[in-house]
Amino acid sequence: MPKIRSHRGTQKRFRLSGTGKLLRRGAFQSHMLEGKSAKRKRGYAKMYQVTPGEARQVRRDAPKLVH
C-alpha cells in the first residue's frame, strides 16, 4: 500500500490556530490596491477561519497539517 501524500498546495495555503482550527488568508489583497482604502486593506490582511464544510476537505487533502 503506498503512502498517503499531502497536497502540497493545501499545506502552503492553510495553517492551524492554537486551538486546532483551520485558518486561511483573506482574499482581494494581491493587486489593484491603490483604489482601496487603508481600512479595507487592513481587513484583508487578517487570517480567517475556514468554514466547517471546507475544513473537512482541507483536512483530507493535508492530513499532516501542522503549524
N, C-alpha and C positions, 0 to 999 in steps of 0.2 A: 504494500500500500504506500503510495507516495506521500510526502509531507504536505501539509496544508500550507499554501503560500498566502501571505498577506498581500492585499492590493496596495502597492507602494504609493500610489497617488492618494488613496484614502488616508494612509498613515501620515502623509505630509500635511493634509488639509484639516485634520481634526486632532484634538487633544482632550485629555481628561481633566476635570476640575479636581480639587482636593477631596470632594465628596464622591467622586466617581461619575459625575455627569459628563456627557459629551459636549464639547464646545466647538464652535465654528467661527470663522472670521466673518465680519459683516460685508455685505455687497456694496457696490457703487463707489469704491474708493480708489480705483486704479487709474482712471483717466477723466478728462474734462472737468478738472477740479476748480478751474478759475471761476466758473459760473456758480459755484456752490458756496454758501456761507460757511464761515469757520465753525459755527454751531452745528451745522449739518455734517461737516467733515469729522468733527469730534465724535458725533454719534456713530458714524460709520466705523470708527476705529475700535469700537468695543467688540468683545467676544460675545457671541450669542449661544444660547443653549439649543441643541438640536432637538426637534420635536420627537415624541416617542415613536411615531411610525417610521421616521427616517433613522432614528437611533438603532433600531433593530437591524436595518440593512447595513449601516456603518459597522456595527459590531460583527456582523457576518463577514464583511469584506476585510476587516482588520481585527481578528480575534486577539492579537498580541499587543493591541494599542496600549502604550504606556506614556507617561509624562514626557 
